[in-house]
Structures are given as structure tokens and as C-alpha cells.
Amino acid sequence: MFTFSTAVLLGCSLLIGACGASQAGLNARLRLALHSPIQAAFISFLIGTLLLGILALMLGDPWYTHAALAALPWWAWLGGLLGAFNVAMSVYLAPRLGALALALSILCGQVLVSMLLDHNGWLGYPRIELTGQRLLGAVFIVAGVCLVAMRRSAR
């Protein structure tokens, strides 16, 4: 049974998904004007960076310290690299796959890796056992990607 707070968190996650699907299309449109997926991704990140910088200043949270940064494991720095890769590839793939195939294939990759991350408790995630129910849910996601991709190929 879902609690109200779980429903709110899931609603926020759905909003992230909606924004992600929209972001790929918006960035692909930017790519058409700039004739470069890398430049479109750069502009997207630049705007996002400026917004986050303004928000950080407005919130007044204390800035990081050298000691806090030095204590991070090396792999904690890869988030920005992965974000840049995700945006650049989405810009490239969106006009080739369409919104649904792109979103489902991204979701499929997220689900498959998330099962490993949860099961092993990697990258700071809580350890959550891979059960038959969770595996079956992942199989349905993969099957959905296959169905959408086959339908697109049938045209």
C-alpha cells in the first residue's frame, strides 16, 4: 500500500520523466538551429548551470569545502560526465527514434542497471534484494521496448 508521501515522491518521479521526454525534443530542436548535437547539449547545460547557480545563491546554503570535496570517492565526479553524455545522445537520438522509443529505451537501460545497483547496494543506494516480482517488472519494461521498437520498424 502506498502512503501519501510515497505517492508524492512517485508523482515527482513521473514529472521528471515528463520533463525528460520533453527535454530531448527541445534539445533536438535546438540542434537543428545550431547544426550540432554537442553545441545544443552545451547550450542546454549552460542554461541549466546558470539556473542552478542562481538557485544556490538564493537558497543561501553554505558552499562546499575543500575537505568535503577531497573526501569524495573518484567515481562521485562522474555524474556530470554521465549527464553530458545523456543529453548529447538524446539530442542525437530523439529525431531518429521518436519520443516513445527513446524514452522506453532509456527507461529500459535505467531499469536494468538499477536492478544491479539496488541488489548490490552500489553507489550509495540501499541494498534491495532482486526478487521474482521485481525481475518480472523489469521483463515487462524490456518487452515494452521491444514492442515499441518493432512497431517503429514495421512502418
MDTraj code that builds the backbone (N, CA, C; nanometers):
import mdtraj as md
import numpy as np

residues = "MET PHE THR PHE SER THR ALA VAL LEU LEU GLY CYS SER LEU LEU ILE GLY ALA CYS GLY ALA SER GLN ALA GLY LEU ASN ALA ARG LEU ARG LEU ALA LEU HIS SER PRO ILE GLN ALA ALA PHE ILE SER PHE LEU ILE GLY THR LEU LEU LEU GLY ILE LEU ALA LEU MET LEU GLY ASP PRO TRP TYR THR HIS ALA ALA LEU ALA ALA LEU PRO TRP TRP ALA TRP LEU GLY GLY LEU LEU GLY ALA PHE ASN VAL ALA MET SER VAL TYR LEU ALA PRO ARG LEU GLY ALA LEU ALA LEU ALA LEU SER ILE LEU CYS GLY GLN VAL LEU VAL SER MET LEU LEU ASP HIS ASN GLY TRP LEU GLY TYR PRO ARG ILE GLU LEU THR GLY GLN ARG LEU LEU GLY ALA VAL PHE ILE VAL ALA GLY VAL CYS LEU VAL ALA MET ARG ARG SER ALA ARG".split()
xyz = np.array([
    [0.0845, -0.1179, 0.0000],
    [0.0000, 0.0000, 0.0000],
    [0.0890, 0.1243, 0.0000],
    [0.0481, 0.2230, -0.0801],
    [0.1230, 0.3475, -0.0892],
    [0.0759, 0.4455, 0.0169],
    [0.1701, 0.5152, 0.0775],
    [0.1369, 0.6240, 0.1680],
    [0.1270, 0.7516, 0.0855],
    [0.0767, 0.8554, 0.1464],
    [0.0661, 0.9834, 0.0766],
    [0.2038, 1.0326, 0.0342],
    [0.3026, 1.0207, 0.1233],
    [0.4367, 1.0691, 0.0900],
    [0.4978, 0.9885, -0.0243],
    [0.4711, 0.8579, -0.0302],
    [0.5192, 0.7765, -0.1412],
    [0.4522, 0.8202, -0.2708],
    [0.3234, 0.8493, -0.2646],
    [0.2512, 0.8952, -0.3835],
    [0.3082, 1.0279, -0.4332],
    [0.3428, 1.1171, -0.3422],
    [0.4016, 1.2459, -0.3814],
    [0.5375, 1.2227, -0.4466],
    [0.6186, 1.1357, -0.3876],
    [0.7505, 1.1060, -0.4450],
    [0.7375, 1.0433, -0.5834],
    [0.6449, 0.9521, -0.5987],
    [0.6240, 0.8900, -0.7301],
    [0.5721, 0.9929, -0.8305],
    [0.4867, 1.0825, -0.7849],
    [0.4387, 1.1900, -0.8723],
    [0.5531, 1.2785, -0.9195],
    [0.6450, 1.3099, -0.8288],
    [0.7631, 1.3881, -0.8679],
    [0.8475, 1.3109, -0.9692],
    [0.8600, 1.1805, -0.9508],
    [0.9347, 1.0973, -1.0455],
    [0.8677, 1.0975, -1.1824],
    [0.7358, 1.0926, -1.1847],
    [0.6641, 1.0999, -1.3121],
    [0.6886, 1.2343, -1.3799],
    [0.6939, 1.3399, -1.3011],
    [0.7227, 1.4721, -1.3557],
    [0.8633, 1.4762, -1.4159],
    [0.9592, 1.4131, -1.3499],
    [1.0949, 1.4051, -1.4051],
    [1.0909, 1.3338, -1.5402],
    [1.0157, 1.2249, -1.5484],
    [1.0029, 1.1530, -1.6752],
    [0.9411, 1.2394, -1.7837],
    [0.8377, 1.3138, -1.7475],
    [0.7728, 1.4027, -1.8449],
    [0.8702, 1.5104, -1.8922],
    [0.9462, 1.5636, -1.7998],
    [1.0458, 1.6657, -1.8370],
    [1.1546, 1.6048, -1.9246],
    [1.1972, 1.4832, -1.8940],
    [1.3000, 1.4169, -1.9733],
    [1.2571, 1.3949, -2.1167],
    [1.1328, 1.3486, -2.1343],
    [1.0808, 1.3273, -2.2695],
    [1.0716, 1.4598, -2.3449],
    [1.0304, 1.5643, -2.2761],
    [1.0207, 1.6963, -2.3386],
    [1.1580, 1.7548, -2.3663],
    [1.2524, 1.7345, -2.2737],
    [1.3861, 1.7898, -2.2882],
    [1.4539, 1.7376, -2.4142],
    [1.4410, 1.6099, -2.4415],
    [1.5052, 1.5531, -2.5607],
    [1.4521, 1.6199, -2.6873],
    [1.3217, 1.6423, -2.6947],
    [1.2637, 1.7084, -2.8111],
    [1.3064, 1.8537, -2.8222],
    [1.3073, 1.9234, -2.7093],
    [1.3502, 2.0639, -2.7099],
    [1.4963, 2.0762, -2.7530],
    [1.5803, 1.9903, -2.6984],
    [1.7223, 1.9944, -2.7342],
    [1.7461, 1.9519, -2.8783],
    [1.6658, 1.8589, -2.9287],
    [1.6781, 1.8184, -3.0695],
    [1.6417, 1.9355, -3.1605],
    [1.5427, 2.0131, -3.1205],
    [1.5054, 2.1320, -3.1977],
    [1.6180, 2.2356, -3.1959],
    [1.6803, 2.2510, -3.0812],
    [1.7955, 2.3403, -3.0686],
    [1.9089, 2.2918, -3.1597],
    [1.9269, 2.1617, -3.1676],
    [2.0289, 2.1034, -3.2543],
    [2.0065, 2.1405, -3.4005],
    [1.8802, 2.1424, -3.4431],
    [1.8502, 2.1797, -3.5813],
    [1.8968, 2.3220, -3.6113],
    [1.8769, 2.4112, -3.5174],
    [1.9163, 2.5506, -3.5377],
    [2.0685, 2.5670, -3.5334],
    [2.1342, 2.4887, -3.4481],
    [2.2792, 2.5031, -3.4304],
    [2.3590, 2.4098, -3.5204],
    [2.2941, 2.3111, -3.5790],
    [2.3591, 2.2118, -3.6655],
    [2.4644, 2.1293, -3.5925],
    [2.4507, 2.1148, -3.4617],
    [2.5487, 2.0395, -3.3848],
    [2.4853, 1.9852, -3.2570],
    [2.4846, 1.8522, -3.2390],
    [2.4310, 1.7976, -3.1140],
    [2.5154, 1.8368, -2.9927],
    [2.6452, 1.8499, -3.0105],
    [2.7320, 1.8865, -2.8979],
    [2.7063, 2.0310, -2.8554],
    [2.6920, 2.1226, -2.9525],
    [2.6641, 2.2614, -2.9174],
    [2.5260, 2.2752, -2.8533],
    [2.4300, 2.1990, -2.9018],
    [2.2961, 2.2024, -2.8419],
    [2.3015, 2.1526, -2.6978],
    [2.3746, 2.0442, -2.6727],
    [2.3895, 1.9931, -2.5362],
    [2.4608, 2.0953, -2.4487],
    [2.5627, 2.1634, -2.5042],
    [2.6362, 2.2653, -2.4292],
    [2.5431, 2.3791, -2.3872],
    [2.4635, 2.4285, -2.4819],
    [2.3701, 2.5376, -2.4502],
    [2.2708, 2.4920, -2.3437],
    [2.2212, 2.3702, -2.3562],
    [2.1279, 2.3162, -2.2573],
    [2.1913, 2.3133, -2.1184],
    [2.3140, 2.2635, -2.1101],
    [2.3831, 2.2574, -1.9820],
    [2.4168, 2.3960, -1.9297],
    [2.4519, 2.4879, -2.0173],
    [2.4844, 2.6243, -1.9761],
    [2.3633, 2.6904, -1.9100],
    [2.2470, 2.6769, -1.9734],
    [2.1253, 2.7349, -1.9165],
    [2.0923, 2.6696, -1.7827],
    [2.1043, 2.5376, -1.7770],
    [2.0799, 2.4665, -1.6513],
    [2.1783, 2.5053, -1.5426],
    [2.3047, 2.5216, -1.5790],
    [2.4074, 2.5605, -1.4824],
    [2.3803, 2.6994, -1.4268],
    [2.3434, 2.7923, -1.5152],
    [2.3113, 2.9279, -1.4694],
    [2.1920, 2.9261, -1.3736],
    [2.0884, 2.8515, -1.4082],
    [1.9708, 2.8428, -1.3212],
    [2.0073, 2.7832, -1.1856],
    [2.0845, 2.6751, -1.1863],
    [2.1228, 2.6130, -1.0593],
    [2.2121, 2.7055, -0.9766],
    [2.2999, 2.7795, -1.0423],
    [2.3837, 2.8747, -0.9705],
    [2.3013, 2.9832, -0.9040],
    [2.2026, 3.0354, -0.9762],
    [2.1140, 3.1375, -0.9196],
    [2.0353, 3.0807, -0.8016],
    [1.9825, 2.9601, -0.8173],
    [1.9074, 2.8965, -0.7077],
    [1.9964, 2.8732, -0.5861],
    [2.1191, 2.8271, -0.6092],
    [2.2105, 2.8033, -0.4973],
    [2.2378, 2.9324, -0.4216],
    [2.2558, 3.0422, -0.4941],
    [2.2790, 3.1708, -0.4290],
    [2.1552, 3.2177, -0.3529],
    [2.0383, 3.1980, -0.4126],
    [1.9137, 3.2409, -0.3482],
    [1.8844, 3.1608, -0.2219],
    [1.9153, 3.0320, -0.2224],
    [1.8877, 2.9478, -0.1062],
    [1.9833, 2.9757, 0.0085],
    [2.1007, 3.0270, -0.0232],
    [2.1948, 3.0651, 0.0805],
    [2.2601, 2.9492, 0.1530],
    [2.2546, 2.8303, 0.0978],
    [2.3205, 2.7165, 0.1610],
    [2.4709, 2.7400, 0.1648],
    [2.5372, 2.6875, 0.2669],
    [2.6823, 2.7050, 0.2713],
    [2.7474, 2.6327, 0.1529],
    [2.8525, 2.6932, 0.0991],
    [2.9220, 2.6329, -0.0139],
    [3.0104, 2.5199, 0.0361],
    [3.0451, 2.4349, -0.0518],
    [3.1279, 2.3186, -0.0219],
    [3.2652, 2.3617, 0.0287],
    [3.3260, 2.2701, 0.0991],
    [3.4616, 2.2951, 0.1477],
    [3.5586, 2.2046, 0.0727],
    [3.6831, 2.2419, 0.0745],
    [3.7861, 2.1604, 0.0101],
    [3.7906, 2.0207, 0.0730],
    [3.7770, 2.0151, 0.2048],
    [3.7811, 1.8855, 0.2742],
    [3.6662, 1.7955, 0.2298],
    [3.5481, 1.8534, 0.2133],
    [3.4329, 1.7734, 0.1692],
    [3.4549, 1.7206, 0.0286],
    [3.5096, 1.8029, -0.0587],
    [3.5366, 1.7590, -0.1962],
    [3.6455, 1.6532, -0.1993],
    [3.7484, 1.6709, -0.1185],
    [3.8593, 1.5758, -0.1159],
    [3.8163, 1.4395, -0.0620],
    [3.7123, 1.4370, 0.0214],
    [3.6669, 1.3113, 0.0812],
    [3.5819, 1.2276, -0.0136],
    [3.5406, 1.2850, -0.1245],
    [3.4556, 1.2109, -0.2185],
    [3.5349, 1.1009, -0.2885],
    [3.4712, 0.9860, -0.3142],
    [3.5385, 0.8849, -0.3963],
    [3.5500, 0.9341, -0.5404],
    [3.6470, 0.8843, -0.6141],
    [3.6731, 0.9322, -0.7503],
    [3.5505, 0.9220, -0.8388],
    [3.4708, 0.8168, -0.8216],
    [3.3584, 0.7936, -0.9104],
    [3.2425, 0.8900, -0.8859],
    [3.2421, 0.9605, -0.7742],
    [3.1345, 1.0567, -0.7459],
    [3.1389, 1.1749, -0.8417],
    [3.2527, 1.1952, -0.9075],
    [3.2693, 1.3060, -1.0016],
    [3.2137, 1.2740, -1.1399],
    [3.1701, 1.1535, -1.1626],
    [3.1275, 1.1129, -1.2963],
    [2.9844, 1.1541, -1.3312],
    [2.9077, 1.2054, -1.2348],
    [2.7692, 1.2439, -1.2605],
    [2.7545, 1.3464, -1.3724],
    [2.8383, 1.4475, -1.3719],
    [2.8327, 1.5489, -1.4776],
    [2.8691, 1.4914, -1.6130],
    [2.9674, 1.4029, -1.6140],
    [3.0070, 1.3369, -1.7384],
    [2.8921, 1.2537, -1.7939],
    [2.8269, 1.1783, -1.7059],
    [2.7121, 1.0969, -1.7499],
    [2.5963, 1.1851, -1.7952],
    [2.5737, 1.2957, -1.7254],
    [2.4681, 1.3880, -1.7659],
    [2.4941, 1.4461, -1.9034],
    [2.6185, 1.4861, -1.9294],
    [2.6536, 1.5408, -2.0611],
    [2.6351, 1.4342, -2.1696],
    [2.6770, 1.3132, -2.1415],
    [2.6589, 1.2039, -2.2369],
    [2.5102, 1.1809, -2.2644],
    [2.4295, 1.1773, -2.1574],
    [2.2856, 1.1535, -2.1725],
    [2.2191, 1.2602, -2.2584],
    [2.2494, 1.3854, -2.2306],
    [2.1863, 1.4935, -2.3062],
    [2.2338, 1.4923, -2.4515],
    [2.3641, 1.4787, -2.4728],
    [2.4163, 1.4786, -2.6098],
    [2.3591, 1.3619, -2.6905],
    [2.3525, 1.2444, -2.6306],
    [2.2984, 1.1287, -2.7031],
    [2.1481, 1.1434, -2.7271],
    [2.0760, 1.2000, -2.6314],
    [1.9325, 1.2221, -2.6510],
    [1.9074, 1.3194, -2.7648],
    [1.9914, 1.4235, -2.7743],
    [1.9797, 1.5202, -2.8837],
    [1.9983, 1.4484, -3.0174],
    [2.0947, 1.3597, -3.0219],
    [2.1227, 1.2853, -3.1447],
    [2.0133, 1.1821, -3.1754],
    [1.9659, 1.1119, -3.0741],
    [1.8731, 1.0000, -3.0950],
    [1.7268, 1.0409, -3.1095],
    [1.6854, 1.1516, -3.0474],
    [1.5438, 1.1904, -3.0471],
    [1.4821, 1.1951, -3.1867],
    [1.5437, 1.2632, -3.2837],
    [1.4800, 1.2677, -3.4161],
    [1.4887, 1.1349, -3.4919],
    [1.5735, 1.0456, -3.4475],
    [1.5889, 0.9173, -3.5166],
    [1.4974, 0.8096, -3.4608],
    [1.4696, 0.8154, -3.3293],
    [1.3882, 0.7122, -3.2653],
    [1.2449, 0.7562, -3.2385],
    [1.2241, 0.8842, -3.2169],
    [1.0943, 0.9330, -3.1720],
    [1.0901, 0.9340, -3.0200],
    [0.9934, 1.0053, -2.9659],
    [0.9850, 1.0254, -2.8210],
    [0.9616, 0.8954, -2.7451],
    [0.8686, 0.8129, -2.7910],
    [0.8339, 0.6923, -2.7154],
    [0.9465, 0.5898, -2.7160],
    [1.0033, 0.5589, -2.8318],
    [1.1119, 0.4614, -2.8375],
    [1.2334, 0.5111, -2.7585],
    [1.2626, 0.6399, -2.7680],
    [1.3747, 0.6956, -2.6924],
    [1.3484, 0.6825, -2.5426],
    [1.2307, 0.7256, -2.4984],
    [1.2001, 0.7223, -2.3553],
    [1.2017, 0.5796, -2.3012],
    [1.1411, 0.4872, -2.3743],
    [1.1368, 0.3493, -2.3251],
    [1.2734, 0.2829, -2.3273],
    [1.3545, 0.3116, -2.4269],
    [1.4873, 0.2502, -2.4291],
    [1.5745, 0.3077, -2.3180],
    [1.5616, 0.4378, -2.2901],
    [1.6333, 0.4972, -2.1767],
    [1.5842, 0.4333, -2.0472],
    [1.4528, 0.4220, -2.0338],
    [1.3948, 0.3599, -1.9151],
    [1.4435, 0.2160, -1.8995],
    [1.4503, 0.1436, -2.0090],
    [1.4966, 0.0051, -2.0051],
    [1.6396, -0.0015, -1.9509],
    [1.7274, 0.0832, -2.0027],
    [1.8643, 0.0871, -1.9519],
    [1.8693, 0.1236, -1.8044],
    [1.7857, 0.2172, -1.7644],
    [1.7812, 0.2566, -1.6237],
    [1.7338, 0.1413, -1.5360],
    [1.6323, 0.0694, -1.5815],
    [1.5775, -0.0417, -1.5035],
    [1.6810, -0.1526, -1.4876],
    [1.7462, -0.1892, -1.5967],
    [1.8428, -0.2986, -1.5905],
    [1.9597, -0.2658, -1.4977],
    [2.0141, -0.1460, -1.5094],
    [2.1258, -0.1077, -1.4224],
    [2.0768, -0.0858, -1.2789],
    [1.9551, -0.0337, -1.2634],
    [1.9005, -0.0107, -1.1300],
    [1.8843, -0.1402, -1.0518],
    [1.8507, -0.2484, -1.1207],
    [1.8406, -0.3776, -1.0521],
    [1.9752, -0.4160, -0.9913],
    [2.0822, -0.3967, -1.0663],
    [2.2161, -0.4269, -1.0142],
    [2.2537, -0.3341, -0.8991],
    [2.2253, -0.2045, -0.9160],
    [2.2592, -0.1075, -0.8127],
    [2.1856, -0.1385, -0.6825],
    [2.0551, -0.1652, -0.6921],
    [1.9767, -0.1971, -0.5724],
    [2.0220, -0.3281, -0.5091],
    [2.0354, -0.4307, -0.5890],
    [2.0687, -0.5634, -0.5363],
    [2.2033, -0.5623, -0.4633],
    [2.2977, -0.4853, -0.5144],
    [2.4316, -0.4830, -0.4551],
    [2.4555, -0.3642, -0.3619],
    [2.3609, -0.2689, -0.3601],
    [2.3786, -0.1512, -0.2750],
    [2.4930, -0.0627, -0.3212],
    [2.5168, -0.0586, -0.4505],
    [2.6272, 0.0207, -0.5059],
    [2.5901, 0.1687, -0.5157],
    [2.6883, 0.2534, -0.5205],
    [2.6770, 0.3994, -0.5394],
    [2.5930, 0.4668, -0.4322],
    [2.5846, 0.4067, -0.3154],
    [2.5120, 0.4672, -0.2049],
    [2.3639, 0.4333, -0.1987],
    [2.3163, 0.3505, -0.2920],
    [2.1758, 0.3088, -0.2865],
    [2.1568, 0.2067, -0.1750],
    [2.0367, 0.2031, -0.1157],
    [2.0128, 0.0984, -0.0156],
    [2.0098, -0.0386, -0.0840],
    [2.0548, -0.1383, -0.0135],
    [2.0554, -0.2741, -0.0678],
    [1.9118, -0.3279, -0.0669],
    [1.8580, -0.3574, -0.1872],
    [1.7226, -0.4114, -0.2006],
    [1.7330, -0.5371, -0.2860],
    [1.6951, -0.6479, -0.2275],
    [1.7087, -0.7776, -0.2930],
    [1.6310, -0.7831, -0.4245],
    [1.6901, -0.8486, -0.5226],
    [1.6233, -0.8706, -0.6510],
    [1.5304, -0.9903, -0.6350],
    [1.4005, -0.9628, -0.6323],
    [1.3009, -1.0678, -0.6156],
    [1.2405, -1.1031, -0.7511],
    [1.1657, -1.2108, -0.7539],
    [1.0964, -1.2502, -0.8760],
    [1.0005, -1.1422, -0.9233],
    [0.9327, -1.0780, -0.8317],
    [0.8378, -0.9716, -0.8666],
    [0.9096, -0.8541, -0.9324],
    [1.0230, -0.8153, -0.8766],
    [1.1000, -0.7043, -0.9351],
    [1.1546, -0.7431, -1.0719],
    [1.2018, -0.8664, -1.0842],
    [1.2542, -0.9142, -1.2120],
    [1.1444, -0.9191, -1.3176],
    [1.0252, -0.9630, -1.2793],
    [0.9135, -0.9682, -1.3729],
    [0.8759, -0.8274, -1.4210],
    [0.8774, -0.7312, -1.3315],
    [0.8510, -0.5936, -1.3717],
    [0.9523, -0.5448, -1.4737],
    [1.0785, -0.5811, -1.4540],
    [1.1832, -0.5428, -1.5491],
    [1.1626, -0.6115, -1.6838],
    [1.1207, -0.7367, -1.6814],
    [1.0938, -0.8096, -1.8062],
    [0.9838, -0.7391, -1.8852],
    [0.8810, -0.6913, -1.8165],
    [0.7735, -0.6185, -1.8843],
    [0.8257, -0.4895, -1.9493],
    [0.9156, -0.4213, -1.8816],
    [0.9749, -0.2996, -1.9386],
    [1.0520, -0.3344, -2.0653],
    [1.1360, -0.4368, -2.0594],
    [1.2149, -0.4781, -2.1762],
    [1.1225, -0.5210, -2.2895],
    [1.0157, -0.5955, -2.2562],
    [0.9195, -0.6373, -2.3588],
    [0.8523, -0.5154, -2.4225],
    [0.8215, -0.4145, -2.3421],
    [0.7621, -0.2927, -2.3959],
    [0.8542, -0.2220, -2.4927],
    [0.9819, -0.2168, -2.4607],
    [1.0792, -0.1553, -2.5518],
    [1.0810, -0.2314, -2.6837],
    [1.0837, -0.3641, -2.6757],
    [1.0854, -0.4466, -2.7979],
    [0.9602, -0.4233, -2.8815],
    [0.8445, -0.4160, -2.8168],
    [0.7194, -0.3950, -2.8905],
    [0.7178, -0.2589, -2.9598],
    [0.7635, -0.1563, -2.8900],
    [0.7663, -0.0225, -2.9488],
    [0.8668, -0.0171, -3.0633],
    [0.9825, -0.0767, -3.0451],
    [1.0852, -0.0754, -3.1494],
    [1.0407, -0.1546, -3.2711],
    [0.9728, -0.2678, -3.2507],
    [0.9234, -0.3470, -3.3638],
    [0.8164, -0.2707, -3.4391],
    [0.7295, -0.2039, -3.3700],
    [0.6228, -0.1267, -3.4334],
    [0.6824, -0.0166, -3.5191],
    [0.7856, 0.0475, -3.4695],
    [0.8515, 0.1551, -3.5443],
    [0.9178, 0.0981, -3.6689],
    [0.9801, -0.0180, -3.6596],
    [1.0466, -0.0799, -3.7732],
    [0.9467, -0.1281, -3.8779],
    [0.8245, -0.1579, -3.8369],
    [0.7242, -0.2115, -3.9281],
    [0.6718, -0.1069, -4.0256],
    [0.6974, 0.0201, -3.9988],
    [0.6462, 0.1261, -4.0868],
    [0.7055, 0.1223, -4.2236],
])
top = md.Topology()
chain = top.add_chain()
for i, resn in enumerate(residues, 1):
    res = top.add_residue(resn, chain, resSeq=i)
    for name in ("N", "CA", "C"):
        top.add_atom(name, md.element.get_by_symbol(name[0]), res)
traj = md.Trajectory(xyz[None], top)
